[in-house]
């Protein structure tokens, strides 16, 4: 029942996005604009600032993710459909899991475009160790989405939610960002520090488990008014 | 566990949002076959009461029992027996009428084929099933939302201002549907501030103001006069 409900919510979000394309286009445009603006600031005479690529990749993911989270829950707020979801005879945590998977999927699409763009603009060998990079991005994106989905759902009825979401989200995701940036930096060294990258992936996976446990446990009481 | 129940009882239910008191020591019972009207001005606490019955709002104190059992004891399955139609229609405007009903049917564990077709027919939207809800009039959306709320044949039917924005014909259709549901044994609770629409429809009335139930009695002719009398003396 849990998995079925989560996949049903994911499928519904996907069907809405296929019709509107609103969140996908705005998120992608925002993420790409972010990288382009940073490239203007940090690439001087064709030479990028040392180690800037890792930070810029993760900042773009985090900013684009915040935008996607806000818009995803704005959609559920418009006709109070979140209440209809919470009224379904399924574990309420499954609704959370479905929304969270949607954000992970959306950010994964953004990352498919962001990685080659950052690699190109910042002369960064991001694709030298593709499996490790995918593991880092997957673990980091899941961690960000776990925390972000919980906060975005909590704030859905708060008037100043657009301001409150980054204020709450960014401090809570600092460990994810540090692990993501440091792990990616390790991969960009010459030669790549594979052992260090593996350690950061392990830390991200541990954070994901802790965050997910807390989120699944607290979602229902937090969403009951 | 049997989630089918013949009555809903609120005992001394209060709900506070910070310092604001939305419900104060509310005790009410609604039984199968009743159409209970929650009547009161805007801000009286009707929607909070509906939310509490729907398990979306947790009481600060007091308890709600569904056929003698608490919501906690009945678990997630209780929500399979509750249908809610609120002022906000709980429909995805970007999806078609059929996609909306398909989604909610599956969410309630119902096989959509057949059930959804019948619901679209009842809503008078069978020929527009594949159109986005965004392009529908308020009346069409309301009819679709009504069928969405009743897809799973709920035992407890909660309506929060169900007549808002409807023309006379649509109001009459919704009222007939409420009577059908009550006759079939559902517990129907309708929150409204429209006395003209409630008069002749509800079988029992609870007059509410400032979160308090001022009167809980069988409906009788002259509802408006009774309402004025109770509210005026409160």
Boltz contact constraints between the chains, C-beta under 6 A:
constraints:
  - contact:
      token1: [A, 8]
      token2: [B, 106]
      max_distance: 6.0
  - contact:
      token1: [A, 12]
      token2: [B, 103]
      max_distance: 6.0
  - contact:
      token1: [A, 16]
      token2: [B, 94]
      max_distance: 6.0
  - contact:
      token1: [A, 19]
      token2: [B, 94]
      max_distance: 6.0
  - contact:
      token1: [A, 20]
      token2: [B, 94]
      max_distance: 6.0
  - contact:
      token1: [A, 79]
      token2: [B, 88]
      max_distance: 6.0
  - contact:
      token1: [A, 79]
      token2: [B, 89]
      max_distance: 6.0
  - contact:
      token1: [A, 79]
      token2: [B, 91]
      max_distance: 6.0
  - contact:
      token1: [A, 80]
      token2: [B, 88]
      max_distance: 6.0
  - contact:
      token1: [A, 80]
      token2: [B, 90]
      max_distance: 6.0
  - contact:
      token1: [A, 81]
      token2: [B, 90]
      max_distance: 6.0
  - contact:
      token1: [A, 83]
      token2: [B, 56]
      max_distance: 6.0
  - contact:
      token1: [A, 84]
      token2: [B, 90]
      max_distance: 6.0
  - contact:
      token1: [A, 87]
      token2: [B, 79]
      max_distance: 6.0
  - contact:
      token1: [A, 87]
      token2: [B, 84]
      max_distance: 6.0
  - contact:
      token1: [A, 88]
      token2: [B, 107]
      max_distance: 6.0
  - contact:
      token1: [A, 89]
      token2: [B, 76]
      max_distance: 6.0
  - contact:
      token1: [A, 89]
      token2: [B, 77]
      max_distance: 6.0
  - contact:
      token1: [A, 89]
      token2: [B, 79]
      max_distance: 6.0
  - contact:
      token1: [A, 89]
      token2: [B, 80]
      max_distance: 6.0
  - contact:
      token1: [A, 224]
      token2: [B, 58]
      max_distance: 6.0
  - contact:
      token1: [A, 225]
      token2: [B, 57]
      max_distance: 6.0
